[in-house]
């Protein structure tokens, strides 16, 4: 599945003169139709290329976070392309069914796999790394990056495409929940987590003792359950034990905890105040008392990334790859 990892040069090699970028194409994959770059002429096109060093790792993190935050103009198209060796195509059905397919609903950008690395080769990028290309409306290269982008490059990209940063959220409504209210939340982040079912320790993948155990496909199905996903985030993945973060879990829980947080069995008034209703969900108030994050149901991984960035926490499992991916 994973390509060879080449060194990132100080200066990227020039794109070969005989390369016709408009001829680059990706085959039909799952729900994604076949696509040729020439078909996208008239729009600016952002292509994120994921390699072994970036998928599930730190490489390209700042630019990826920016792409998740930004609202893009209608004339900008963005897609994610996985760099894979040509031999992996023999397993394309399995890869689509067990890996890429389940990830599509978790990611902001539409995902393709480039078997053979034709995009990496055509854009003269080092194999196996995070790569980024911006094409103008005529299909000419405006920007090319490999590895981590600098803050200056991210700012330049935002200007080139007219990206819009999210506006501050509205003021939070008055509430009382598990010892938290607007005055106690002043100058700190307050996280309100709402469960829609009882979650016991054995439901939660990632806990070292007594957590859910199962093969990868079973584990993935488990964390598709909204309340279990939220429980895993706070019980296993996010280090939120900080004086500037306070939180409450609303719902039935057994055998797990979040250090320093209160558990409340039910809170219909708080659910109504924040528009959560009976669903699972999460609300984050920023240090100015504004609703900076509010989502219900199964919160996609990319949206959870927005929430972790807001809190300034790095998921404990971030950047780790299992040895069997090598």
N, C-alpha and C positions, 0 to 999 in steps of 0.2 A: 504493500500500500504506500510506503513512504519512499520518496526519491532520495538519491544521493545528496548529501549536504556539501556544497562547495563553499569556499571562502568568499566573503564579501569584499570586493576590491575597493580601494579608496575612491576610484573613479569608475563608474559603470562603463562597460564597453559600448561602443556605438552600435546602433541597430544596423544590421546588414542592409546594404543598398538594395538588394534584390528581394527583400521581404515586403510583401504586400499585406499590410495589417488588416485591410478590409476582408481578406480571404480567410482570416482566422475564424474558426467555427467550433461549436460545441454540439455534441449529439443530443438527441432527445433523451432525457433522464427522468424517470419517475413522472411527476406532473409538469416538469419543465420542458417546454418545446425546444426543438433544435434552434440554434441561434448562430447567426453570422454577423461579425462586427460591421460589415457593410450595411446591414439592415438597420443599424442604429445611427447612420449618418443623419445629421440635422440636430443631434443632441450631443451634449457633453457626456462622456462615458467614463465612469470610475471603475477600475478593475482591481479588486483586492485578490492577490494570489497568496494562498496559504500553503506553507510547506511544513516539513517535519519540525523545524525549529520554532514555528509560530503557532501551529494548531495545538491549543491546550497549553501553550507556554507564554512567556512574557513578550516575546519578540513582536513588535508592531502594536503593543498594547495601547499607547497613547493615541495613535491615529485611529485604531479601532474604536476606542472610547469616544473620540470626537465624532466619528461617523454614526455611532449609536445616538449621540445627543442631538445632532444637527437635524433641522428640517431642511429639505432640499427643494430647490425650485423644480417646476414641472419639466423643464428641459434638461434635467440631469438624471442620468440612469446610473445605477450602481449595482454591481454583482460581485459575488465571491466565487473564486475558481480554486479548487483544490489541485495542487501539483502532485501528480502520481505517475509512477513509471508505467511504461506501456504494458509490462507483464501483468499489472494489476487489473487490466481489462478482462482477463480471464475470470476474475471474481466480481465483475461489475454488478451482477444481479444480487449477490450476497452483500456487497458494499452498499448498494442502494437500499436493500431491504433492512439491514441490521445497523447501518451506521449513518449514511447521509440522509436517507429517508426520514428517520426519526428526528434528525437534527434540523430539518427544514422548518418545522414549526417553532423551533427554539431560537432561530437566528433572524436578524432584521433583513439581511440581504439575501436575495435568491442565490442558491448554491448549485454549482456544477462541479464535476470532476473532470480535469483535463488529463486523460490517459495519454501518457507520452510526453507531457510537459511542453506542448507546442507553444503555449502562451509565454512560458518562461524563456524558451529558446528565442522566439520571435522578438521579444522585447529586450533580449540580451541581459537577462537578470540571472543571478546565481541561483542554482537549483537548491531546493530544500528550505528556503527562507521566506519570510514575509516579504511580499513584493507589492508595489502599488504603481498603477499607471493611470494618468488622466489624459483622455483624448478630447480634442476640440470637436466642433460640429462637422468638420471636414475629415475627421479621423486622424488628425496629426497629433503627435505626442506633445502635451503641454507640461507634463511632470512625470518623472520616473524615480522611484525610490526602492531601495532594498534594505531590509533590516529595520531598525527603529528610525522613525521620523523625529526630527527636532521640533520643539514648540514653534520655532520660526517657520519651518516648512508647513506645519499644520495651519498656522495663521495665513500663510501664503495661499494654501489650498482653499481655505474658507473664502478668501477674497476672489479666487479664480472661479469658484462655482456659485458664489452668492449664498453660502450656507448661513443658516439662522440659528443662533443659540437659543435654548428654551428660555421663555420669560419666567420671572419669579412667580410662584404659585400664590393663590389667594390666602388671606388671613384665615387661620384655623378657627373653627367655631368653638364656643365655650363647651367644656366637657370635664367630667371627673371620672377617672378610671384607674383603679389599682394604685391609688396614691399619686397619680399624675393629673395635672390640670394645666391651664395656660401659665399661671405664675410659676409653678415648679418646673415647667419646660423652658422657661426663659433662659437664653444663652446656652442651650444644649440641644442636641437632637433627641426627639422623642419618637419612638417606634411603637406603633400599635399593630399587633398581629392578631388577625381574626381567623379562627379555625371553623370549619363547617362539619367536623366529625371528630370523634374521640381519636386521639393519637397516642399509642403506647410505645414504649421503647423499642419493642421488637418490630415495629412498623418502619423504623427509621434507618435507612442505609447510611453507613459511614460512622456509626457509633462503635467504638472498639469493643465494648462488652455488652452483649445482649441486644445489639442492633439487628436490623434485617440482614439476612444472609441469603445470597442467591446468585445465579449466573448473571452476566451483564444485561441480557435482555429482560430478565425478571426484575433486576434492580432498576432499569430504566422505566419499566412499566410502573414500578412502585413510586418513583419520584414524579410520575406524571399526575399522581393524585394531589390536588392542590394543597390540602392541609399537611400532607406528609412532606411535600416539597418545602413548605415554609418551616416545618419543624426541623427538617434536615439543615436548612440554612442556618438557623439560630442555635441548634443543639450541637451541630457537627462542623459547620464550615466557616462561619463568620466570627471572628474574635471581637465581640462587642463589649467586653468587660473594661470599659473606660469611663472616667468620671463625666465626660461630656456626652455620653449616650445613656439614655434611660429607656426602658421598654416594659410593655405589658403583653402577655399572651392571653387572649380571650378564647375560651373553649375548654373542653375536657382533655386533660393530659395525664399520663401515668408513666412513671419511671424515667423521666428525663427533666432537665431543667436548663435554664439560661441564667448564668451567674448574675445575681443582683436584680433580676427581673421578677415581677409579680405575675401570678396566674389568677385569672378571674373566670369563673365557670361561664357566666353569661353577662352580656352588657347591651341589651336592646337599645338603650338610649344613645350610647356611643356609636353603635352600628348605624342608627338613623342619622345622627349628627354628621357622620362622615360619608353617608351614602353607600355603606357597604352592604346593608341588607343581610340576608341569611347566608351569604356566600363566604368562602374563604377570601382573605384579602390582607393587604398591608398598607398602612399609612405612615409616612414619615413627615414629621414637622421639623423644619430647619431651625437654626439658632435664632432666627428672627420671628418665629411663631407662625410661619407660613406652611401651607400644605405643599411640600416640595415633591411628594411622590404619593400616588394613590392608585392601586390596581386591585382588581378582584379576579377570582378564578385561578386557573393555572397561570402563574406569572412566568413568561418565557425567560430563558436564561439571559438573553440580551437585555431585557428589562431589569432583571435582578442585578446585572452589571451596572446599570444606571444607579440603582439603589446603593450598591456597595461603594461606588465612586462618591456618591453624595455623602455617605457616612465616613468615607476615608478609611474603609477597612479592606484588607486584602484577604480574600477567601483562603482558608488554610490549605486547600487542595490546589490552589491556583499554581499553574506552571509545572505540575507534576504529570508525568506520562508513565503509564505502566511499562515494564520492561518488554512485554510481549508486543509493543508497538514498534520496537526497533527492527 
